[in-house]
């Protein structure tokens, strides 16, 4: 038996893709060369997988080997999540981290001085002002937490939402109030595309600077920079309406705000800007280093974009 000859790829830069698509209760497969979702009645729905940055798979989804292979080839991140995004169980890495960038990220995170500089830059970009001088990472984290709680309260008041605190039970999705469920759904969308961008650029989601010790620590770091200009206001606005299917409305609204703010185009350059604040020169790639999974021969787009 001869191996199947796969057609040449013409990948789309990640910054030009659809941000995120949710799939639930269907079988993902490749049929007649197309990436499709097949429902229980056999109806096929085509997904333009090469133009999607992140595919979020909810409970009830089955995935074929062929669909995972095709998603990896075109650089689409598959993320297995809980109902409405309340949990992130696993992700299918689209190509993997590059050794030179992974070492650069780890070197910054392990150097206390460089790490503090990176965290201060994150704070500056997020809040539009330099953080107080002579503060440790832990102190900056505390200052950030106070400001975030205040921003939640202001948005709740603006959209007339009853608010006590950020809280939900990961094991009982329905037990949370509408505002917290909307926030969880909204941040799941943001985490998905941030992780897709981080992996596409060759970095590791687990090596964070403010957040540490979790598989998506760096994802949370980067997502926090964009959270309050994108998904958090959306979540509170929809929670204020108290719709019948709040989670669905949040996903659609997040899709629109990602497109309006051109978020995918901004994430990777922001990562580069933040890491550069550590003032450590990136290592030169080893002469035997393997190229990124989807090289861009025409050099279109920002450094690190796959395709």
RASULJO-V199701 format. One record per residue. N is the residue number from 1. PHI is phi in degrees with one decimal (* if undefined). PSI is psi in degrees with one decimal (999 if undefined). OMEGA is omega as a letter, one per 20 degrees, with the letter a starting at -180 (NA if undefined). Layout:
# RASULJO-V199701
n=N phi=PHI psi=PSI omega=OMEGA
n=N phi=PHI psi=PSI omega=OMEGA
This chain:
# RASULJO-V199701
n=1 phi=* psi=130.5 omega=r
n=2 phi=-90.8 psi=150.8 omega=r
n=3 phi=-70.2 psi=147.0 omega=r
n=4 phi=-67.3 psi=132.9 omega=r
n=5 phi=-86.9 psi=115.0 omega=a
n=6 phi=-84.4 psi=142.9 omega=r
n=7 phi=-69.2 psi=155.3 omega=r
n=8 phi=-65.5 psi=147.4 omega=a
n=9 phi=-85.4 psi=144.8 omega=r
n=10 phi=-128.6 psi=71.1 omega=a
n=11 phi=-68.7 psi=153.4 omega=r
n=12 phi=-97.2 psi=132.3 omega=r
n=13 phi=-54.5 psi=143.4 omega=a
n=14 phi=-60.5 psi=-31.7 omega=a
n=15 phi=-69.0 psi=-15.7 omega=a
n=16 phi=-103.3 psi=9.8 omega=a
n=17 phi=-93.7 psi=165.7 omega=r
n=18 phi=-65.1 psi=139.3 omega=a
n=19 phi=-69.1 psi=-57.2 omega=a
n=20 phi=-152.8 psi=144.6 omega=r
n=21 phi=-131.9 psi=135.4 omega=r
n=22 phi=-97.7 psi=142.5 omega=r
n=23 phi=-132.9 psi=132.7 omega=r
n=24 phi=-141.2 psi=147.4 omega=r
n=25 phi=53.7 psi=59.5 omega=r
n=26 phi=-163.6 psi=166.2 omega=r
n=27 phi=-105.0 psi=121.2 omega=r
n=28 phi=-84.8 psi=131.7 omega=a
n=29 phi=-156.0 psi=168.8 omega=r
n=30 phi=-112.7 psi=112.9 omega=a
n=31 phi=-124.7 psi=127.4 omega=a
n=32 phi=54.1 psi=36.1 omega=r
n=33 phi=80.8 psi=0.0 omega=a
n=34 phi=-109.8 psi=143.2 omega=r
n=35 phi=-83.1 psi=116.6 omega=a
n=36 phi=-133.4 psi=157.9 omega=r
n=37 phi=-109.2 psi=125.7 omega=a
n=38 phi=-108.9 psi=121.8 omega=a
n=39 phi=-85.7 psi=-177.2 omega=a
n=40 phi=-66.9 psi=-18.1 omega=r
n=41 phi=-93.7 psi=3.0 omega=r
n=42 phi=85.5 psi=6.8 omega=a
n=43 phi=-78.3 psi=129.9 omega=a
n=44 phi=-95.0 psi=137.3 omega=r
n=45 phi=-122.0 psi=118.7 omega=a
n=46 phi=-77.9 psi=136.8 omega=r
n=47 phi=-117.9 psi=123.0 omega=r
n=48 phi=-75.1 psi=76.2 omega=a
n=49 phi=-59.5 psi=-32.4 omega=r
n=50 phi=-69.3 psi=-14.9 omega=r
n=51 phi=-107.9 psi=15.7 omega=a
n=52 phi=-116.6 psi=135.3 omega=r
n=53 phi=-80.9 psi=-37.6 omega=a
n=54 phi=-148.4 psi=130.9 omega=r
n=55 phi=-112.2 psi=115.2 omega=a
n=56 phi=-94.7 psi=121.1 omega=a
n=57 phi=-106.6 psi=113.5 omega=a
n=58 phi=-90.2 psi=169.7 omega=r
n=59 phi=-54.5 psi=143.3 omega=a
n=60 phi=97.3 psi=1.5 omega=a
n=61 phi=-100.9 psi=134.2 omega=r
n=62 phi=-115.6 psi=143.7 omega=a
n=63 phi=-125.7 psi=130.3 omega=r
n=64 phi=-87.6 psi=161.2 omega=r
n=65 phi=-60.2 psi=-42.1 omega=a
n=66 phi=-63.0 psi=-37.7 omega=a
n=67 phi=-70.1 psi=-38.8 omega=r
n=68 phi=-65.1 psi=-40.9 omega=r
n=69 phi=-61.1 psi=-46.4 omega=a
n=70 phi=-66.2 psi=-41.6 omega=r
n=71 phi=-60.2 psi=-41.1 omega=r
n=72 phi=-65.7 psi=-39.4 omega=a
n=73 phi=-64.6 psi=-34.6 omega=a
n=74 phi=-96.6 psi=1.0 omega=r
n=75 phi=79.1 psi=31.0 omega=r
n=76 phi=-98.3 psi=126.6 omega=a
n=77 phi=-80.1 psi=128.0 omega=r
n=78 phi=-97.4 psi=128.4 omega=a
n=79 phi=-125.5 psi=123.4 omega=r
n=80 phi=-92.4 psi=119.4 omega=a
n=81 phi=-125.5 psi=166.7 omega=r
n=82 phi=-80.8 psi=-178.4 omega=a
n=83 phi=-55.7 psi=124.2 omega=r
n=84 phi=60.7 psi=18.4 omega=r
n=85 phi=84.2 psi=16.0 omega=a
n=86 phi=-66.4 psi=-25.6 omega=r
n=87 phi=-134.7 psi=150.8 omega=r
n=88 phi=-115.0 psi=108.0 omega=a
n=89 phi=-84.1 psi=-46.3 omega=a
n=90 phi=-162.6 psi=164.9 omega=r
n=91 phi=-140.8 psi=146.3 omega=r
n=92 phi=-93.4 psi=113.4 omega=a
n=93 phi=-71.5 psi=120.6 omega=a
n=94 phi=-85.3 psi=72.3 omega=r
n=95 phi=111.9 psi=-33.1 omega=r
n=96 phi=92.0 psi=163.1 omega=a
n=97 phi=-72.4 psi=150.2 omega=r
n=98 phi=-89.3 psi=139.4 omega=a
n=99 phi=-60.1 psi=-41.6 omega=a
n=100 phi=-65.7 psi=-41.5 omega=a
n=101 phi=-75.8 psi=-33.6 omega=r
n=102 phi=-64.1 psi=-43.3 omega=r
n=103 phi=-65.5 psi=-38.7 omega=r
n=104 phi=-62.3 psi=-46.2 omega=r
n=105 phi=-63.5 psi=-44.1 omega=a
n=106 phi=-65.8 psi=-38.7 omega=r
n=107 phi=-63.1 psi=-41.5 omega=r
n=108 phi=-64.6 psi=-42.1 omega=a
n=109 phi=-69.7 psi=-29.0 omega=a
n=110 phi=-88.6 psi=-13.7 omega=r
n=111 phi=-94.3 psi=113.7 omega=a
n=112 phi=-57.9 psi=-40.4 omega=a
n=113 phi=-67.9 psi=-45.4 omega=r
n=114 phi=-66.2 psi=-40.3 omega=r
n=115 phi=-60.7 psi=-43.1 omega=r
n=116 phi=-63.1 psi=-39.3 omega=r
n=117 phi=-63.5 psi=-40.2 omega=r
n=118 phi=-64.6 psi=-44.8 omega=a
n=119 phi=-63.1 psi=-41.2 omega=r
n=120 phi=-62.8 psi=-37.1 omega=r
n=121 phi=-67.7 psi=-39.9 omega=r
n=122 phi=-59.0 psi=-44.9 omega=r
n=123 phi=-60.8 psi=-45.9 omega=a
n=124 phi=-62.1 psi=-44.2 omega=a
n=125 phi=-67.9 psi=-39.2 omega=a
n=126 phi=-69.3 psi=-43.9 omega=a
n=127 phi=-104.6 psi=-2.8 omega=r
n=128 phi=73.5 psi=18.8 omega=r
n=129 phi=-155.6 psi=154.6 omega=r
n=130 phi=-71.4 psi=143.5 omega=r
n=131 phi=-73.2 psi=164.2 omega=r
n=132 phi=-58.9 psi=147.2 omega=a
n=133 phi=-74.5 psi=161.0 omega=r
n=134 phi=54.6 psi=46.1 omega=r
n=135 phi=-119.1 psi=141.7 omega=r
n=136 phi=-80.8 psi=172.1 omega=r
n=137 phi=-59.7 psi=-42.5 omega=a
n=138 phi=-64.4 psi=-39.5 omega=r
n=139 phi=-67.1 psi=-40.2 omega=r
n=140 phi=-65.2 psi=-36.6 omega=r
n=141 phi=-62.2 psi=-40.9 omega=r
n=142 phi=-65.5 psi=-42.4 omega=r
n=143 phi=-62.4 psi=-42.2 omega=r
n=144 phi=-61.0 psi=-43.4 omega=a
n=145 phi=-60.1 psi=-40.1 omega=r
n=146 phi=-64.1 psi=-44.5 omega=a
n=147 phi=-65.5 psi=-38.6 omega=a
n=148 phi=-64.7 psi=-44.7 omega=r
n=149 phi=-61.2 psi=-38.5 omega=r
n=150 phi=-66.0 psi=-39.0 omega=r
n=151 phi=-66.0 psi=-38.1 omega=r
n=152 phi=-60.1 psi=-44.5 omega=a
n=153 phi=-64.1 psi=-40.8 omega=a
n=154 phi=-66.1 psi=-41.7 omega=r
n=155 phi=-68.0 psi=-39.0 omega=r
n=156 phi=-61.4 psi=-41.4 omega=r
n=157 phi=-67.4 psi=-39.5 omega=a
n=158 phi=-62.9 psi=-40.6 omega=a
n=159 phi=-100.0 psi=10.4 omega=r
n=160 phi=57.5 psi=50.7 omega=r
n=161 phi=-109.5 psi=132.8 omega=r
n=162 phi=-69.2 psi=124.3 omega=a
n=163 phi=-139.5 psi=133.2 omega=r
n=164 phi=-114.8 psi=-56.6 omega=r
n=165 phi=-166.5 psi=168.6 omega=r
n=166 phi=-74.7 psi=114.2 omega=a
n=167 phi=-161.3 psi=137.3 omega=r
n=168 phi=-161.1 psi=156.8 omega=r
n=169 phi=-100.8 psi=111.4 omega=a
n=170 phi=-62.9 psi=-22.8 omega=a
n=171 phi=-91.9 psi=-8.4 omega=a
n=172 phi=-142.7 psi=83.6 omega=a
n=173 phi=-57.2 psi=-41.9 omega=a
n=174 phi=-69.8 psi=-12.4 omega=a
n=175 phi=-77.2 psi=-18.7 omega=a
n=176 phi=-77.6 psi=155.2 omega=r
n=177 phi=-74.8 psi=169.1 omega=a
n=178 phi=-59.9 psi=-42.6 omega=a
n=179 phi=-61.8 psi=-44.5 omega=a
n=180 phi=-68.7 psi=-36.7 omega=r
n=181 phi=-66.2 psi=-39.5 omega=r
n=182 phi=-64.1 psi=-42.2 omega=r
n=183 phi=-64.0 psi=-40.9 omega=r
n=184 phi=-63.8 psi=-43.3 omega=r
n=185 phi=-65.0 psi=-40.8 omega=a
n=186 phi=-67.6 psi=-44.9 omega=a
n=187 phi=-69.4 psi=-29.2 omega=r
n=188 phi=-61.6 psi=-41.3 omega=r
n=189 phi=-60.0 psi=-46.0 omega=a
n=190 phi=-66.7 psi=-41.6 omega=r
n=191 phi=-61.4 psi=-39.1 omega=a
n=192 phi=-61.2 psi=-48.8 omega=a
n=193 phi=-75.3 psi=-28.1 omega=r
n=194 phi=-66.6 psi=-42.1 omega=r
n=195 phi=-65.7 psi=-38.7 omega=r
n=196 phi=-60.5 psi=-42.6 omega=a
n=197 phi=-68.2 psi=-41.0 omega=r
n=198 phi=-61.1 psi=-46.2 omega=r
n=199 phi=-67.1 psi=-39.4 omega=r
n=200 phi=-62.7 psi=-33.8 omega=a
n=201 phi=-81.3 psi=-9.0 omega=r
n=202 phi=96.5 psi=15.2 omega=a
n=203 phi=-101.6 psi=175.7 omega=a
n=204 phi=-108.5 psi=125.9 omega=r
n=205 phi=-61.6 psi=-25.8 omega=a
n=206 phi=-83.1 psi=-18.1 omega=a
n=207 phi=-92.9 psi=92.8 omega=a
n=208 phi=-99.5 psi=176.4 omega=a
n=209 phi=-120.4 psi=-46.2 omega=r
n=210 phi=-88.3 psi=-52.7 omega=r
n=211 phi=-85.8 psi=141.0 omega=r
n=212 phi=-143.3 psi=156.8 omega=r
n=213 phi=84.4 psi=6.8 omega=r
n=214 phi=-124.3 psi=155.6 omega=a
n=215 phi=-60.9 psi=-24.7 omega=a
n=216 phi=-117.1 psi=32.1 omega=a
n=217 phi=-56.9 psi=-46.9 omega=a
n=218 phi=-69.4 psi=-29.9 omega=r
n=219 phi=-61.6 psi=-45.6 omega=r
n=220 phi=-64.2 psi=-39.0 omega=r
n=221 phi=-57.3 psi=-50.5 omega=a
n=222 phi=-71.8 psi=-40.9 omega=a
n=223 phi=-61.7 psi=-37.0 omega=a
n=224 phi=-61.3 psi=-28.7 omega=a
n=225 phi=-65.4 psi=-35.1 omega=a
n=226 phi=-103.4 psi=-6.9 omega=a
n=227 phi=-58.5 psi=-47.5 omega=a
n=228 phi=-83.8 psi=-6.6 omega=r
n=229 phi=-100.5 psi=-4.4 omega=a
n=230 phi=-127.2 psi=-82.8 omega=a
n=231 phi=-82.5 psi=-30.0 omega=a
n=232 phi=-66.3 psi=-48.2 omega=r
n=233 phi=-59.4 psi=-36.4 omega=r
n=234 phi=-61.1 psi=-45.3 omega=a
n=235 phi=-61.6 psi=-44.8 omega=a
n=236 phi=-69.5 psi=-36.6 omega=r
n=237 phi=-62.5 psi=-42.6 omega=a
n=238 phi=-74.1 psi=-37.7 omega=r
n=239 phi=-60.3 psi=-34.5 omega=r
n=240 phi=-65.6 psi=-23.8 omega=r
n=241 phi=-83.1 psi=-20.7 omega=a
n=242 phi=51.4 psi=56.7 omega=a
n=243 phi=-73.5 psi=168.5 omega=a
n=244 phi=-67.0 psi=-43.5 omega=a
n=245 phi=-119.6 psi=77.2 omega=a
n=246 phi=-63.0 psi=-40.5 omega=a
n=247 phi=-62.8 psi=-41.4 omega=r
n=248 phi=-64.6 psi=-43.3 omega=r
n=249 phi=-61.9 psi=-37.1 omega=r
n=250 phi=-64.6 psi=-44.8 omega=a
n=251 phi=-60.2 psi=-45.6 omega=a
n=252 phi=-63.9 psi=-40.9 omega=a
n=253 phi=-67.4 psi=-37.7 omega=r
n=254 phi=-64.6 psi=-41.9 omega=r
n=255 phi=-55.7 psi=-44.0 omega=a
n=256 phi=-68.5 psi=-41.8 omega=a
n=257 phi=-70.0 psi=-32.6 omega=r
n=258 phi=-63.5 psi=-40.3 omega=r
n=259 phi=-69.0 psi=-42.7 omega=a
n=260 phi=-65.7 psi=-39.2 omega=a
n=261 phi=-87.7 psi=-3.8 omega=a
n=262 phi=52.6 psi=47.6 omega=a
n=263 phi=-62.2 psi=-42.9 omega=a
n=264 phi=-61.2 psi=-29.3 omega=r
n=265 phi=-72.9 psi=-21.6 omega=a
n=266 phi=-97.4 psi=-22.3 omega=a
n=267 phi=-64.7 psi=-52.0 omega=a
n=268 phi=-65.5 psi=-45.2 omega=r
n=269 phi=-59.2 psi=-33.8 omega=r
n=270 phi=-67.4 psi=-40.2 omega=r
n=271 phi=-58.8 psi=-46.5 omega=a
n=272 phi=-61.7 psi=-40.9 omega=r
n=273 phi=-64.3 psi=-42.0 omega=a
n=274 phi=-66.0 psi=-47.9 omega=a
n=275 phi=-66.9 psi=-32.7 omega=r
n=276 phi=-63.8 psi=-24.6 omega=r
n=277 phi=-64.6 psi=-20.4 omega=r
n=278 phi=-69.3 psi=-13.9 omega=r
n=279 phi=58.7 psi=37.5 omega=r
n=280 phi=-118.3 psi=129.1 omega=a
n=281 phi=-68.3 psi=132.9 omega=r
n=282 phi=-62.1 psi=141.8 omega=r
n=283 phi=-70.0 psi=150.7 omega=r
n=284 phi=-77.2 psi=135.4 omega=a
n=285 phi=-61.1 psi=140.0 omega=r
n=286 phi=-63.8 psi=147.8 omega=a
n=287 phi=-61.5 psi=-23.2 omega=r
n=288 phi=-97.2 psi=7.7 omega=a
n=289 phi=-63.2 psi=140.3 omega=r
n=290 phi=-79.8 psi=140.2 omega=r
n=291 phi=-64.8 psi=163.8 omega=r
n=292 phi=-60.9 psi=158.0 omega=a
n=293 phi=-58.8 psi=-40.4 omega=r
n=294 phi=-123.9 psi=90.3 omega=a
n=295 phi=-68.7 psi=152.1 omega=r
n=296 phi=-112.5 psi=97.2 omega=a
n=297 phi=-66.3 psi=-29.1 omega=a
n=298 phi=-87.5 psi=-4.6 omega=r
n=299 phi=56.7 psi=45.8 omega=r
n=300 phi=-91.4 psi=134.6 omega=r
n=301 phi=95.6 psi=-174.0 omega=a
n=302 phi=-81.9 psi=159.2 omega=r
n=303 phi=-57.9 psi=133.2 omega=r
n=304 phi=100.1 psi=-16.9 omega=r
n=305 phi=-68.4 psi=129.6 omega=r
n=306 phi=-81.5 psi=122.2 omega=a
n=307 phi=91.7 psi=999 omega=NA
